[in-house]
Amino acid sequence: MEQVDKQEGRGASAVPVDDPWDDAPAAAPDGRAEAGATGDERLGAMPRQRVASAAEIYLEVQRSPAFQEVRRRYRRFVFPATLAFLAWYLAYVVAATAAPGLMARPVAGAVNVAMVAGLGQFLTTFLLTWAYARHARLRRDRAALELRWDTQEMTRGAARR
């Protein structure tokens, strides 16, 4: 990657420019690549190594055991919690439509079963949100952060080359 001085705007600074033709060997008139046409004949030039693209790096991280463990921990909490909450919500809706007499039964004064169950819906929403945040903090965040840093280091290393 070569550095080019920026001429427009305030404060001229070096802007990296990727040259897509930098690695392509020049073709001879007969279609063969000319020897030494890669530009690596400079004194002290290092041979070029294949650099993984960002997509390849992310796929490698996705296949890693650490990433799979984070996903497994996520699924082990989210799927059962979602199913339990949906079952509770559907039970509330079904009871409200199929058993209006039960839902209208007074609990305390003007407060009936339907009102208590409706408030229970709000309470379980907040409880589930708290439980999810706690689970994430205790079981996934540290491992996910380490994966993030590792991935950034790998992509940063690929961008430097």
MIDOSE-1310 file (N, C-alpha, C; in nm, 2 decimals, decimal comma, always signed):
residues 161
meqv	+0,09/-0,12/+0,00/+0,00/+0,00/+0,00/+0,09/+0,12/+0,00; +0,06/+0,22/-0,09/+0,15/+0,34/-0,09/+0,08/+0,45/-0,03; +0,15/+0,55/+0,02/+0,10/+0,67/+0,09/+0,09/+0,78/-0,02; -0,02/+0,85/-0,02/-0,03/+0,96/-0,12/-0,07/+1,08/-0,04
dkqe	-0,01/+1,20/-0,06/-0,05/+1,32/+0,01/-0,19/+1,37/-0,04; -0,27/+1,40/+0,05/-0,40/+1,46/+0,03/-0,39/+1,60/-0,01; -0,44/+1,65/-0,12/-0,42/+1,79/-0,16/-0,54/+1,87/-0,13; -0,66/+1,82/-0,12/-0,78/+1,90/-0,10/-0,81/+1,90/+0,05
grga	-0,89/+2,00/+0,09/-0,94/+2,00/+0,23/-0,84/+2,06/+0,32; -0,88/+2,07/+0,45/-0,79/+2,13/+0,55/-0,69/+2,03/+0,60; -0,57/+2,06/+0,62/-0,47/+1,98/+0,67/-0,44/+1,86/+0,58; -0,34/+1,88/+0,50/-0,29/+1,77/+0,41/-0,24/+1,66/+0,50
savp	-0,28/+1,54/+0,47/-0,23/+1,42/+0,55/-0,22/+1,30/+0,45; -0,14/+1,20/+0,49/-0,12/+1,09/+0,41/-0,25/+1,00/+0,41; -0,29/+0,96/+0,29/-0,41/+0,88/+0,28/-0,37/+0,75/+0,21; -0,40/+0,63/+0,27/-0,36/+0,51/+0,20/-0,44/+0,48/+0,08
vddp	-0,37/+0,44/-0,02/-0,44/+0,41/-0,15/-0,41/+0,27/-0,19; -0,51/+0,19/-0,21/-0,49/+0,05/-0,25/-0,48/+0,05/-0,40; -0,38/-0,01/-0,46/-0,36/-0,02/-0,60/-0,40/-0,17/-0,64; -0,52/-0,19/-0,71/-0,56/-0,32/-0,74/-0,46/-0,39/-0,84
wdda	-0,38/-0,31/-0,91/-0,30/-0,37/-1,01/-0,16/-0,39/-0,96; -0,13/-0,37/-0,83/+0,00/-0,38/-0,77/+0,05/-0,52/-0,78; -0,03/-0,62/-0,76/+0,02/-0,76/-0,76/+0,01/-0,82/-0,90; -0,05/-0,76/-1,00/-0,07/-0,82/-1,13/+0,05/-0,80/-1,21
paaa	+0,11/-0,92/-1,26/+0,23/-0,90/-1,34/+0,19/-0,85/-1,48; +0,28/-0,77/-1,54/+0,26/-0,71/-1,67/+0,26/-0,82/-1,77; +0,18/-0,82/-1,87/+0,17/-0,92/-1,97/+0,26/-0,89/-2,09; +0,33/-0,98/-2,14/+0,41/-0,97/-2,26/+0,31/-0,96/-2,38
pdgr	+0,36/-0,92/-2,50/+0,28/-0,91/-2,61/+0,22/-1,05/-2,65; +0,29/-1,16/-2,62/+0,23/-1,29/-2,65/+0,14/-1,34/-2,55; +0,11/-1,26/-2,44/+0,01/-1,30/-2,34/+0,07/-1,36/-2,22; +0,20/-1,39/-2,22/+0,27/-1,45/-2,10/+0,31/-1,34/-2,01
aeag	+0,32/-1,37/-1,88/+0,36/-1,27/-1,78/+0,51/-1,25/-1,79; +0,55/-1,12/-1,79/+0,69/-1,09/-1,80/+0,76/-1,12/-1,67; +0,88/-1,17/-1,67/+0,95/-1,21/-1,55/+0,99/-1,08/-1,48; +0,98/-1,08/-1,35/+1,01/-0,96/-1,27/+0,92/-0,84/-1,29
atgd	+0,80/-0,86/-1,34/+0,71/-0,75/-1,36/+0,62/-0,72/-1,24; +0,64/-0,79/-1,13/+0,55/-0,77/-1,02/+0,59/-0,64/-0,94; +0,71/-0,58/-0,97/+0,75/-0,47/-0,89/+0,83/-0,51/-0,76; +0,86/-0,64/-0,75/+0,93/-0,68/-0,63/+1,08/-0,69/-0,65
erlg	+1,13/-0,63/-0,76/+1,27/-0,64/-0,78/+1,34/-0,53/-0,71; +1,27/-0,45/-0,62/+1,34/-0,35/-0,54/+1,44/-0,41/-0,45; +1,54/-0,34/-0,41/+1,64/-0,39/-0,32/+1,57/-0,42/-0,18; +1,60/-0,53/-0,13/+1,54/-0,57/+0,00/+1,39/-0,60/+0,00
ampr	+1,33/-0,62/-0,11/+1,19/-0,65/-0,12/+1,17/-0,79/-0,06; +1,06/-0,80/+0,02/+1,02/-0,93/+0,07/+0,93/-1,00/-0,02; +0,93/-1,13/-0,03/+0,84/-1,19/-0,12/+0,70/-1,18/-0,06; +0,60/-1,16/-0,14/+0,46/-1,14/-0,10/+0,40/-1,27/-0,05
qrva	+0,33/-1,26/+0,06/+0,25/-1,37/+0,11/+0,11/-1,35/+0,09; +0,03/-1,45/+0,08/-0,11/-1,44/+0,06/-0,17/-1,39/+0,19; -0,25/-1,28/+0,18/-0,31/-1,22/+0,30/-0,46/-1,26/+0,29; -0,51/-1,31/+0,41/-0,65/-1,35/+0,42/-0,74/-1,22/+0,41
saae	-0,85/-1,23/+0,34/-0,94/-1,11/+0,33/-1,02/-1,11/+0,46; -1,09/-1,00/+0,48/-1,18/-0,99/+0,60/-1,28/-1,10/+0,61; -1,34/-1,13/+0,49/-1,45/-1,23/+0,48/-1,39/-1,37/+0,53; -1,27/-1,40/+0,48/-1,21/-1,52/+0,52/-1,18/-1,53/+0,67
iyle	-1,13/-1,41/+0,72/-1,11/-1,41/+0,87/-1,23/-1,43/+0,95; -1,34/-1,36/+0,91/-1,47/-1,38/+0,98/-1,52/-1,52/+0,97; -1,51/-1,58/+0,86/-1,55/-1,72/+0,84/-1,46/-1,81/+0,93; -1,34/-1,79/+0,94/-1,25/-1,86/+1,03/-1,29/-1,85/+1,17
vqrs	-1,32/-1,73/+1,21/-1,36/-1,70/+1,35/-1,50/-1,77/+1,38; -1,59/-1,77/+1,28/-1,72/-1,83/+1,29/-1,71/-1,98/+1,31; -1,61/-2,04/+1,25/-1,59/-2,18/+1,26/-1,51/-2,22/+1,39; -1,46/-2,13/+1,46/-1,37/-2,16/+1,58/-1,45/-2,21/+1,69
pafq	-1,39/-2,30/+1,77/-1,46/-2,35/+1,89/-1,51/-2,25/+1,99; -1,43/-2,14/+2,00/-1,47/-2,03/+2,10/-1,60/-1,96/+2,05; -1,61/-1,94/+1,92/-1,73/-1,88/+1,87/-1,85/-1,97/+1,89; -1,83/-2,10/+1,86/-1,93/-2,20/+1,87/-1,98/-2,21/+2,01
evrr	-1,89/-2,20/+2,11/-1,93/-2,20/+2,25/-2,01/-2,08/+2,29; -1,98/-1,96/+2,24/-2,06/-1,84/+2,27/-2,20/-1,86/+2,21; -2,21/-1,91/+2,09/-2,34/-1,93/+2,03/-2,42/-2,03/+2,10; -2,35/-2,14/+2,15/-2,42/-2,25/+2,22/-2,48/-2,19/+2,35
ryrr	-2,40/-2,11/+2,42/-2,45/-2,05/+2,55/-2,56/-1,96/+2,52; -2,56/-1,88/+2,41/-2,67/-1,79/+2,38/-2,80/-1,87/+2,35; -2,78/-1,98/+2,27/-2,90/-2,06/+2,23/-2,96/-2,13/+2,35; -2,87/-2,18/+2,44/-2,92/-2,25/+2,56/-3,01/-2,16/+2,65
fvfp	-2,99/-2,03/+2,64/-3,07/-1,94/+2,72/-3,19/-1,89/+2,64; -3,16/-1,85/+2,53/-3,27/-1,77/+2,45/-3,38/-1,86/+2,40; -3,35/-1,98/+2,35/-3,46/-2,06/+2,30/-3,56/-2,11/+2,41; -3,51/-2,16/+2,53/-3,61/-2,20/+2,63/-3,68/-2,07/+2,69
atla	-3,61/-1,96/+2,70/-3,67/-1,84/+2,76/-3,78/-1,79/+2,67; -3,75/-1,79/+2,54/-3,85/-1,75/+2,44/-3,97/-1,84/+2,44; -3,95/-1,97/+2,44/-4,06/-2,06/+2,44/-4,15/-2,05/+2,57; -4,08/-2,03/+2,68/-4,16/-2,01/+2,81/-4,24/-1,88/+2,80
flaw	-4,18/-1,78/+2,75/-4,25/-1,65/+2,75/-4,37/-1,66/+2,65; -4,35/-1,72/+2,53/-4,46/-1,73/+2,44/-4,57/-1,82/+2,49; -4,53/-1,92/+2,56/-4,64/-2,01/+2,62/-4,72/-1,93/+2,72; -4,65/-1,85/+2,81/-4,72/-1,77/+2,91/-4,81/-1,67/+2,84
ylay	-4,76/-1,60/+2,74/-4,84/-1,50/+2,67/-4,96/-1,57/+2,60; -4,94/-1,68/+2,53/-5,05/-1,75/+2,47/-5,16/-1,80/+2,57; -5,11/-1,84/+2,68/-5,20/-1,89/+2,79/-5,29/-1,77/+2,83; -5,23/-1,66/+2,84/-5,30/-1,54/+2,88/-5,41/-1,50/+2,78
vvaa	-5,37/-1,50/+2,65/-5,46/-1,47/+2,54/-5,58/-1,57/+2,53; -5,54/-1,70/+2,54/-5,64/-1,81/+2,53/-5,74/-1,80/+2,65; -5,68/-1,78/+2,77/-5,77/-1,76/+2,89/-5,86/-1,64/+2,88; -5,81/-1,54/+2,82/-5,90/-1,42/+2,81/-6,01/-1,44/+2,71
taap	-5,99/-1,52/+2,61/-6,09/-1,55/+2,51/-6,18/-1,67/+2,54; -6,12/-1,77/+2,60/-6,19/-1,90/+2,62/-6,25/-1,90/+2,76; -6,20/-1,83/+2,86/-6,26/-1,83/+2,99/-6,28/-1,69/+3,05; -6,37/-1,62/+2,99/-6,39/-1,48/+3,03/-6,44/-1,48/+3,18
glma	-6,52/-1,58/+3,22/-6,57/-1,58/+3,36/-6,45/-1,59/+3,46; -6,35/-1,68/+3,43/-6,23/-1,69/+3,51/-6,16/-1,56/+3,52; -6,14/-1,50/+3,40/-6,06/-1,37/+3,40/-6,13/-1,26/+3,47; -6,26/-1,26/+3,47/-6,34/-1,15/+3,54/-6,35/-1,17/+3,69
rpva	-6,31/-1,28/+3,74/-6,32/-1,31/+3,88/-6,24/-1,21/+3,96; -6,30/-1,14/+4,06/-6,23/-1,04/+4,14/-6,12/-1,11/+4,23; -6,01/-1,04/+4,24/-5,90/-1,08/+4,33/-5,90/-1,00/+4,46; -5,91/-0,87/+4,44/-5,91/-0,77/+4,55/-5,98/-0,64/+4,50
gavn	-6,09/-0,62/+4,55/-6,17/-0,50/+4,51/-6,20/-0,50/+4,36; -6,16/-0,40/+4,29/-6,19/-0,39/+4,15/-6,09/-0,46/+4,06; -5,99/-0,52/+4,12/-5,88/-0,59/+4,05/-5,92/-0,73/+4,03; -5,92/-0,77/+3,90/-5,96/-0,91/+3,87/-5,84/-0,99/+3,82
vamv	-5,87/-1,12/+3,79/-5,76/-1,21/+3,74/-5,70/-1,16/+3,62; -5,77/-1,10/+3,52/-5,72/-1,05/+3,40/-5,62/-0,94/+3,42; -5,65/-0,85/+3,51/-5,56/-0,74/+3,54/-5,43/-0,79/+3,61; -5,44/-0,89/+3,70/-5,32/-0,94/+3,76/-5,24/-1,01/+3,66
aglg	-5,30/-1,09/+3,57/-5,23/-1,16/+3,47/-5,16/-1,06/+3,37; -5,23/-0,96/+3,33/-5,18/-0,85/+3,24/-5,06/-0,79/+3,31; -5,07/-0,75/+3,43/-4,95/-0,69/+3,50/-4,84/-0,80/+3,51; -4,88/-0,92/+3,53/-4,78/-1,03/+3,53/-4,70/-1,04/+3,40
qflt	-4,77/-1,01/+3,29/-4,70/-1,00/+3,16/-4,59/-0,90/+3,16; -4,62/-0,78/+3,21/-4,52/-0,67/+3,21/-4,41/-0,71/+3,31; -4,44/-0,77/+3,42/-4,34/-0,81/+3,52/-4,25/-0,91/+3,46; -4,30/-1,01/+3,39/-4,22/-1,12/+3,33/-4,13/-1,06/+3,22
tfll	-4,18/-0,96/+3,15/-4,10/-0,90/+3,04/-3,97/-0,83/+3,10; -3,99/-0,76/+3,21/-3,88/-0,69/+3,28/-3,79/-0,80/+3,34; -3,85/-0,90/+3,40/-3,77/-1,01/+3,46/-3,69/-1,08/+3,36; -3,75/-1,11/+3,24/-3,67/-1,18/+3,14/-3,56/-1,09/+3,08
tway	-3,58/-0,96/+3,07/-3,48/-0,87/+3,02/-3,36/-0,87/+3,12; -3,39/-0,86/+3,25/-3,29/-0,86/+3,35/-3,21/-1,00/+3,34; -3,28/-1,11/+3,33/-3,22/-1,24/+3,33/-3,13/-1,25/+3,21; -3,17/-1,20/+3,09/-3,09/-1,21/+2,97/-2,97/-1,13/+2,99
arha	-2,98/-1,01/+3,04/-2,86/-0,92/+3,06/-2,76/-0,98/+3,16; -2,81/-1,04/+3,26/-2,73/-1,11/+3,36/-2,66/-1,23/+3,30; -2,73/-1,31/+3,22/-2,67/-1,43/+3,16/-2,57/-1,39/+3,06; -2,59/-1,28/+2,98/-2,49/-1,24/+2,89/-2,37/-1,19/+2,96
rlrr	-2,39/-1,11/+3,06/-2,27/-1,05/+3,14/-2,19/-1,17/+3,20; -2,25/-1,27/+3,26/-2,18/-1,37/+3,33/-2,13/-1,48/+3,24; -2,19/-1,51/+3,13/-2,16/-1,63/+3,05/-2,11/-1,61/+2,91; -2,13/-1,49/+2,86/-2,10/-1,47/+2,72/-2,01/-1,35/+2,69
draa	-2,03/-1,24/+2,76/-1,97/-1,11/+2,72/-1,81/-1,12/+2,72; -1,75/-1,18/+2,82/-1,61/-1,19/+2,82/-1,55/-1,27/+2,70; -1,61/-1,38/+2,67/-1,57/-1,46/+2,56/-1,59/-1,39/+2,43; -1,71/-1,33/+2,41/-1,74/-1,25/+2,29/-1,65/-1,13/+2,27
lelr	-1,61/-1,07/+2,38/-1,52/-0,95/+2,37/-1,38/-1,00/+2,33; -1,33/-1,12/+2,38/-1,20/-1,17/+2,34/-1,21/-1,21/+2,19; -1,32/-1,27/+2,15/-1,33/-1,30/+2,00/-1,32/-1,17/+1,92; -1,39/-1,07/+1,97/-1,39/-0,94/+1,89/-1,25/-0,88/+1,88
wdtq	-1,18/-0,88/+1,99/-1,04/-0,83/+1,99/-0,95/-0,91/+1,90; -0,96/-1,04/+1,91/-0,89/-1,13/+1,82/-0,92/-1,10/+1,67; -1,05/-1,09/+1,64/-1,09/-1,07/+1,50/-1,04/-0,93/+1,46; -1,04/-0,83/+1,54/-0,99/-0,70/+1,50/-0,85/-0,70/+1,48
emtr	-0,77/-0,77/+1,56/-0,63/-0,78/+1,54/-0,60/-0,85/+1,41; -0,67/-0,96/+1,38/-0,65/-1,03/+1,25/-0,68/-0,94/+1,13; -0,79/-0,87/+1,14/-0,83/-0,79/+1,02/-0,74/-0,67/+1,01; -0,69/-0,62/+1,13/-0,60/-0,50/+1,12/-0,46/-0,55/+1,06
gaar	-0,42/-0,67/+1,10/-0,30/-0,73/+1,04/-0,31/-0,75/+0,89; -0,43/-0,79/+0,84/-0,46/-0,81/+0,70/-0,46/-0,67/+0,63; -0,51/-0,57/+0,69/-0,52/-0,44/+0,63/-0,38/-0,37/+0,62; -0,29/-0,40/+0,71/-0,15/-0,34/+0,70/-0,07/-0,40/+0,59
r	-0,10/-0,52/+0,54/-0,01/-0,58/+0,44/-0,04/-0,54/+0,31
